[in-house]
Amino acid sequence: QVQFVESGGGLVQFGGSLGLSCAASESVFRPGSWFSFLIMAWYRQAPGKQRELVASIDSGGIPDYTDSVKGRFAISRDNSKNTVYLKMTSLKPEDTAVYYCNKKPPHGSWGQGTQVTVSS
């Protein structure tokens, strides 16, 4: 089972930027490039709302974004580090949420997430 550890959140003002990281690991050692075959994604959950998909990146490095973050967020991955990133710019208060990474579609346990708070 793949486990995820998110980091990089914080408090930022309206219009600011933040970068998130997510390190993936297998609970059982699996040699080789298993991570590179995964479609990875960032999700977020705001208070009182359901968790939503924000961005994803396939095994070929092709990204996809929900409409509300297009042009502001950029997802990337480093398969040599089993890590996926989310660069967020022009942040808005409505981006405030706990951000999680997981496979797409999500599977297994979620990590603790990382809190992003955007002040107006």
Stockholm file with secondary structure:
# STOCKHOLM 1.0

chainA/1-120         QVQFVESGGGLVQFGGSLGLSCAASESVFRPGSWFSFLIMAWYRQAPGKQRELVASIDSGGIPDYTDSVKGRFAISRDNSKNTVYLKMTSLKPEDTAVYYCNKKPPHGSWGQGTQVTVSS
#=GR chainA/1-120 SS CEEEEEECCEEEETTCCEEEEEEEEESSCCCSSTGGGSCEEEEEECTTSCCEEEEEECTTCCEEECGGGTTTEEEEEEGGGTEEEEEECSCCGGGCEEEEEEESSCCSCCCCCEEEEEEC
#=GC SS_cons         CEEEEEECCEEEETTCCEEEEEEEEESSCCCSSTGGGSCEEEEEECTTSCCEEEEEECTTCCEEECGGGTTTEEEEEEGGGTEEEEEECSCCGGGCEEEEEEESSCCSCCCCCEEEEEEC
//
